[in-house]
């Protein structure tokens, strides 16, 4: 992946000059920065949420409304197609749209004025018929999120595939399991990868579950009552037809101030970010010189230092870790936005305008970085084995305790092995040597069994079987 990026990365100074001469001179966000944009996002997801894409989705919402109303005979039956065809051809004046949006506070009234004019006198009068600004803005955002979730799902599946490969390949590769950053018990690297994998499997399941629940059409009129289309069921029939047309869920009631769907999507992205962040932190620590168990794929000058030639920093993992924190922060913003006043929020809604697009860009960027890092992750089984044996058997003290427990009881076995561990540390000997000096152990356990208990590779428990279970779940 990054090999493909090397050319544009080398051409960055000229790219920056060209872009700054256009519209990025005033960029203040890393996700839109000429310098940082490819670290924190991808062009594909950015195009789903940029200004032009948003206005296009607003136009899609207006045309879907006109088509639905024509089909339901709320407006003349031929108007929907006229509005749709004219909207496709319209060349919007974005400078005018920006100026008028600054005055109005929202872009829909200025947009409707341009669309109505482009549709002609007859069809133009029916543009935005019975709708309110939030209907169109919410619907545009939902359409963006629908497209964005497709990109999230595709990248998520690629990350899952890479983790499946690593789990399968390293099913039986022994390494030290660590708790509180200290040796705990032996595990396998495949077991570690399968734990990462299991989280992403659940995220895929969550994604399928939330789509019909959160991707809802929005059409409620000024206060959500659909009174603009009369006291009958015209409004409900139109809303149902819009949902069918756009491939969205038809909710039973207007959700102008019931923002749980948007919050669920954004918090879902934060959950994905949490799993990504855990994976990234593990890789960062395992990449340290003291451990040297894994490293990110090698690309010339990737992770290089401006002053230390030997450095090869885990850049993708660092970006992922930062992204996971940004996603959690944005999740809090949309949760705050759920607390709305009466039938139309007087400010909390605006939080979504910032948090939702940024969360999608950041989440896809982090998934993309993880996809790269995992696809070529350099794994060092020899170093993992060396680290496993570095404490000279102490990592399997539990194995000895459990082997001795049937003879003297678990509590007594714990105390005996604890003293042996203390002696091993203080006298700089192996655990086996410390154990062999204690008659309360050697009288109960043969030297062959004791040696076997002290071999870390013999105490992997059900690691391999659990890897198999996780891989089976993927299938």
C-alpha positions in Angstrom: 0.0 0.0 0.0 2.6 2.5 1.1 4.8 1.5 -1.8 2.1 2.9 -4.0 2.2 6.1 -2.0 5.9 6.7 -2.3 5.8 8.7 -5.5 3.2 11.2 -4.3 5.0 11.5 -0.9 8.2 12.4 -2.7 6.3 15.0 -4.8 4.7 16.5 -1.7 6.4 20.0 -1.8 5.1 20.6 -5.3 1.7 19.2 -4.4 1.5 21.5 -1.5 2.3 24.5 -3.7 -0.4 23.6 -6.2 -3.0 22.9 -3.5 -2.2 26.0 -1.5 -2.6 28.1 -4.6 -6.2 26.7 -4.9 -8.2 26.2 -1.7 -6.1 24.6 1.0 -4.1 27.6 2.1 -6.3 28.1 5.1 -6.6 24.5 6.2 -6.5 24.2 10.0 -7.3 20.5 10.4 -5.0 17.6 10.0 -7.6 15.7 8.1 -7.7 18.4 5.3 -4.1 19.4 5.6 -1.9 19.1 2.5 0.8 17.8 4.8 -1.0 15.4 7.1 -4.1 14.4 5.1 -2.8 11.0 3.9 -1.9 10.0 7.4 -5.3 10.7 8.9 -7.6 9.8 6.1 -8.1 8.7 2.5 -9.2 10.7 -0.5 -12.0 8.2 -1.0 -13.7 8.8 2.3 -12.9 12.6 2.3 -14.8 12.9 -1.0 -17.9 11.4 0.6 -18.0 14.1 3.2 -16.6 17.2 1.5 -18.7 20.3 0.8 -19.6 19.4 -2.8 -20.6 15.9 -1.8 -22.8 17.2 1.0 -24.6 19.7 -1.2 -25.1 16.9 -3.8 -26.7 14.8 -1.1 -28.9 17.7 -0.2 -30.0 17.9 -3.9 -30.6 14.1 -3.8 -32.8 14.6 -0.8 -34.9 17.3 -2.6 -35.3 15.2 -5.7 -36.2 12.1 -3.8 -38.9 14.2 -2.0 -40.3 15.4 -5.3 -40.3 11.9 -6.8 -42.0 10.4 -3.8 -44.7 13.2 -3.7 -45.3 12.8 -7.4 -45.7 9.0 -7.0 -48.1 9.5 -4.0 -50.1 12.2 -6.0 -49.3 14.8 -3.4 -48.0 17.0 -6.2 -48.6 16.6 -10.0 -47.3 13.3 -11.2 -44.9 14.7 -13.8 -43.2 17.1 -11.4 -40.8 14.7 -9.7 -39.0 13.7 -12.9 -38.7 17.4 -14.0 -37.2 18.4 -10.7 -34.8 15.4 -10.8 -33.7 16.0 -14.4 -33.2 19.8 -13.9 -31.3 19.2 -10.6 -28.9 16.9 -12.4 -28.1 19.7 -14.9 -28.0 22.7 -12.5 -24.7 24.5 -12.0 -24.9 25.8 -8.5 -23.3 29.2 -7.6 -21.3 28.1 -4.5 -20.1 31.6 -3.7 -23.7 32.8 -3.6 -24.6 29.7 -1.6 -21.9 30.5 0.9 -22.8 34.1 1.3 -26.5 33.4 1.8 -25.8 30.5 4.2 -23.8 32.9 6.4 -26.9 35.1 6.6 -29.5 32.4 7.0 -27.4 30.1 9.2 -28.3 27.0 7.1 -27.7 26.1 3.4 -31.1 24.7 2.5 -33.1 27.9 1.9 -30.3 29.3 -0.3 -30.1 26.0 -2.1 -33.8 25.7 -2.7 -33.9 29.2 -4.3 -31.3 28.1 -6.9 -33.0 24.7 -7.5 -36.4 26.3 -7.8 -35.1 28.8 -10.4 -33.4 26.0 -12.4 -36.6 23.9 -12.5 -38.8 26.6 -14.1 -41.9 28.2 -12.9 -44.2 25.2 -12.9 -41.9 22.6 -11.3 -40.0 25.1 -9.2 -42.9 25.9 -7.0 -43.0 22.3 -5.8 -39.3 22.0 -4.8 -39.0 21.5 -1.0 -42.8 20.9 -0.8 -43.9 20.5 2.8 -40.3 19.9 4.0 -38.2 21.8 6.6 -34.5 22.5 6.5 -33.6 19.7 9.0 -35.4 17.2 6.9 -33.0 17.8 4.0 -29.9 18.2 6.1 -30.5 15.1 8.1 -31.3 13.1 5.0 -28.1 14.3 3.2 -26.1 13.3 6.3 -27.7 9.9 6.4 -26.9 9.4 2.7 -23.3 10.3 3.4 -23.1 8.0 6.4 -24.6 5.2 4.4 -21.9 5.5 1.7 -19.3 6.0 4.4 -20.2 2.8 6.2 -19.8 0.9 3.0 -16.2 2.1 2.9 -15.7 1.3 6.6 -17.1 -2.2 6.0 -14.8 -2.9 3.0 -11.7 -1.7 4.9 -12.7 -3.6 8.0 -13.0 -6.8 6.1 -9.5 -6.3 4.7 -8.2 -5.8 8.2 -10.0 -9.0 9.3 -8.5 -10.9 6.4 -5.0 -9.8 7.5 -5.6 -10.8 11.1 -7.0 -14.2 10.0 -3.7 -14.8 8.1 -1.6 -13.8 11.1 -3.7 -15.9 13.5 -3.5 -18.9 11.3 0.3 -18.6 10.6 1.3 -18.0 14.2 -1.3 -20.3 15.9 1.5 -22.1 17.6 4.2 -19.4 17.8 5.1 -19.1 21.5 5.7 -15.8 23.2 5.4 -14.2 26.6 1.9 -13.1 27.7 2.2 -9.9 29.7 0.0 -8.4 32.4 0.9 -5.0 34.0 3.7 -4.9 31.4 5.4 -7.9 33.1 5.7 -11.5 32.2 2.5 -13.4 33.1 2.1 -16.8 31.3 3.1 -18.1 27.9 0.7 -17.5 25.0 1.1 -17.7 21.2 1.3 -14.8 18.9 -1.6 -16.3 17.0 -3.7 -16.1 20.2 -2.9 -12.4 20.5 -3.8 -11.8 16.9 -7.0 -13.8 17.3 -8.0 -11.7 20.2 -7.6 -8.6 18.0 -9.5 -10.4 15.3 -12.4 -11.3 17.5 -13.1 -7.6 18.3 -13.2 -6.8 14.6 -15.5 -9.7 13.9 -17.9 -8.3 16.5 -17.6 -4.9 14.9 -18.7 -6.4 11.6 -21.7 -7.9 13.3 -22.5 -4.6 15.0 -22.4 -2.9 11.6 -24.9 -5.2 10.1 -27.2 -4.7 13.1 -27.1 -0.9 13.2 -27.7 -0.2 9.5 -31.5 -0.8 9.5 -31.7 0.8 13.0 -29.7 4.0 12.3 -29.9 4.7 8.6 -33.4 6.2 8.6 -35.1 8.5 6.2 -36.0 11.9 7.5 -39.2 13.8 6.6 -41.3 15.5 9.2 -41.9 19.1 8.3 -41.5 22.1 10.5 -42.2 20.5 13.9 -42.2 16.8 12.9 -45.9 16.5 12.6 -46.1 16.5 8.7 -49.0 18.9 9.0 -47.9 20.6 5.8 -49.3 17.7 3.8 -52.6 17.7 5.6 -54.2 15.6 8.4 -54.4 12.3 6.5 -51.6 9.9 5.7 -50.1 11.7 2.7 -47.0 12.6 4.7 -46.5 9.1 5.9 -46.9 7.6 2.5 -44.4 10.1 1.0 -41.9 9.3 3.8 -42.3 5.6 3.1 -41.8 6.1 -0.6 -38.7 8.2 0.0 -37.2 5.4 2.2 -37.9 2.9 -0.6 -36.4 5.1 -3.2 -33.2 5.8 -1.2 -32.7 2.4 0.3 -33.2 3.6 3.9 -35.3 2.5 6.8 -38.8 4.1 7.2 -39.1 5.1 10.9 -42.5 5.1 12.6 -42.1 8.8 13.6 -39.9 11.9 12.9 -36.5 11.8 14.6 -35.5 15.5 14.4 -34.6 15.5 18.1 -34.2 11.8 18.7 -30.5 11.6 17.7 -29.7 8.1 18.9 -29.2 6.8 15.4 -26.5 9.3 14.6 -25.0 8.8 18.0 -24.9 5.0 17.5 -23.1 5.3 14.2 -20.5 7.8 15.6 -20.0 5.7 18.7 -19.7 2.6 16.6 -16.8 4.3 14.8 -15.3 5.1 18.3 -15.7 1.4 19.2 -13.8 0.4 16.1 -11.2 3.0 17.0 -10.9 1.5 20.5 -10.0 -1.9 19.1 -7.6 -0.3 16.6 -6.0 1.7 19.4 -5.4 -1.5 21.5 -3.9 -3.2 18.6 -1.7 -0.2 17.8 -0.5 0.1 21.4 0.5 -3.5 21.5 2.5 -3.1 18.2 4.2 0.0 19.5 5.4 -1.7 22.7 6.3 -4.9 20.9 8.3 -2.8 18.4 10.6 -1.4 21.1 14.2 -2.4 21.0 14.0 -4.1 24.3 11.3 -6.5 22.9 11.9 -6.4 19.1 9.1 -8.9 18.6 7.3 -7.2 15.6 7.9 -4.2 13.4 5.8 -2.4 10.8 6.5 -3.1 7.1 9.7 -1.6 5.9 9.5 1.3 3.4 12.6 3.4 2.9 12.5 6.4 5.3 9.2 5.3 6.8 9.4 6.3 10.5 12.8 7.9 10.0 14.2 10.5 12.4 15.6 13.8 11.3 18.7 13.4 13.6 18.9 9.7 14.5 19.7 7.5 11.4 18.9 4.2 13.2 15.3 5.1 14.0 12.4 3.1 12.5 9.4 4.4 14.3 6.0 2.6 14.2 4.3 5.5 12.4 1.1 3.7 11.4 0.5 2.5 14.9 1.1 6.0 16.3 -1.4 7.6 13.9 -3.9 4.8 14.8 -3.5 5.4 18.5 -4.1 9.2 18.0 -7.1 8.5 15.8 -8.6 6.2 18.5 -8.5 9.1 21.0 -10.1 11.6 18.5 -12.9 9.1 17.8 -13.7 8.7 21.5 -13.7 12.5 21.9 -16.2 12.9 19.0 -18.4 10.1 20.4 -18.8 12.3 23.4 -19.9 15.3 21.3 -22.7 13.4 19.6 -23.9 12.0 22.9 -24.0 15.6 24.1 -26.0 16.4 20.9 -28.7 13.9 21.9 -29.8 16.3 24.7 -32.0 18.5 22.5 -34.7 21.0 23.5 -38.3 20.5 22.5 -39.0 19.8 18.8 -35.9 21.5 17.2 -32.5 21.7 18.8 -31.2 25.2 19.4 -27.5 24.2 19.1 -26.7 20.6 20.0 -27.5 19.5 16.5 -24.6 21.6 15.2 -22.1 19.4 17.0 -22.8 16.6 14.5 -21.7 18.8 11.6 -18.2 18.7 13.1 -18.1 15.3 14.7 -19.7 13.0 12.1 -17.6 13.9 9.0 -14.4 14.0 11.0 -15.1 10.6 12.7 -15.6 8.9 9.3 -12.5 10.3 7.9 -10.4 9.5 11.0 -11.9 6.0 11.3 -11.3 5.0 7.7 -7.8 6.6 7.9 -7.0 4.5 11.0 -8.4 1.3 9.4 -6.3 2.0 6.3 -3.2 2.4 8.4 -4.0 -0.8 10.2 -4.5 -2.6 6.9 -1.1 -1.5 5.8 0.7 -2.4 9.0 -0.9 -5.8 9.4 -0.5 -6.8 5.7 3.2 -6.7 6.0 3.8 -7.0 9.7 7.3 -8.3 10.4 7.1 -11.0 13.0 10.2 -12.2 14.9 9.4 -15.6 16.4 13.0 -16.2 17.5 13.0 -13.0 19.6 9.6 -13.9 21.0 11.1 -17.2 22.1 14.2 -15.5 23.6 12.0 -13.1 25.5 9.8 -16.0 26.7 12.9 -17.7 28.2 14.5 -14.5 29.4 13.1 -14.9 33.0 14.6 -18.3 33.2 11.4 -20.2 33.9 9.7 -17.7 36.2 6.9 -17.2 33.6 5.7 -20.8 34.3 5.7 -20.6 38.0 1.9 -21.1 37.9 2.5 -24.4 36.0 4.7 -25.7 38.8 2.2 -24.5 41.4 -0.6 -26.4 39.6 1.6 -29.5 39.3 2.4 -29.4 43.0 -1.1 -28.5 44.2 -2.6 -32.0 44.0 0.0 -33.2 46.4 0.0 -30.4 49.0 -3.0 -28.2 48.2 -3.1 -25.1 46.1 -2.5 -22.6 48.9 0.6 -24.5 50.2 1.9 -25.0 46.6 1.6 -21.3 46.0 3.7 -20.4 49.1 6.4 -23.0 48.2 6.7 -21.9 44.6 6.6 -18.2 45.7 9.7 -18.8 47.9 11.4 -20.6 45.0 10.7 -17.6 42.7 12.1 -15.2 45.3 15.3 -17.3 45.6 15.6 -17.5 41.8 15.4 -13.7 41.5 17.7 -12.9 44.4 20.4 -15.5 43.5 20.1 -15.0 39.7 19.4 -18.7 39.1 16.7 -20.4 37.0 13.4 -21.4 38.5 14.2 -25.0 37.9 17.5 -24.7 39.9 15.7 -23.0 42.8 13.0 -25.7 42.8 15.4 -28.6 42.8 16.9 -27.5 46.1 13.5 -27.9 47.9 12.6 -31.4 49.2 8.9 -30.5 49.6 8.9 -30.3 45.8 11.4 -33.0 44.7 9.7 -35.5 47.0 6.4 -35.0 45.2 7.5 -34.4 41.6 10.1 -36.3 39.6 13.0 -34.4 38.0 11.7 -35.2 34.5 8.2 -33.8 35.3 9.7 -30.8 37.0 11.8 -30.0 34.0 8.7 -30.4 31.8 6.7 -28.0 34.0 9.5 -25.4 33.8 9.5 -25.4 29.9 7.4 -22.5 28.9 6.5 -24.1 25.5 4.6 -26.8 27.5 2.2 -24.3 29.1 0.2 -22.8 26.3 -3.2 -24.0 27.5 -6.0 -23.8 25.0 -4.4 -21.0 22.9 -4.4 -23.0 19.7 -7.9 -24.2 20.1 -9.2 -20.7 20.8 -7.5 -19.5 17.6 -9.3 -22.3 15.7 -12.6 -21.2 17.2 -12.1 -17.5 16.2 -11.1 -18.5 12.6 -14.1 -20.8 12.4 -16.3 -17.8 13.4 -14.9 -15.9 10.4 -15.7 -18.7 8.0 
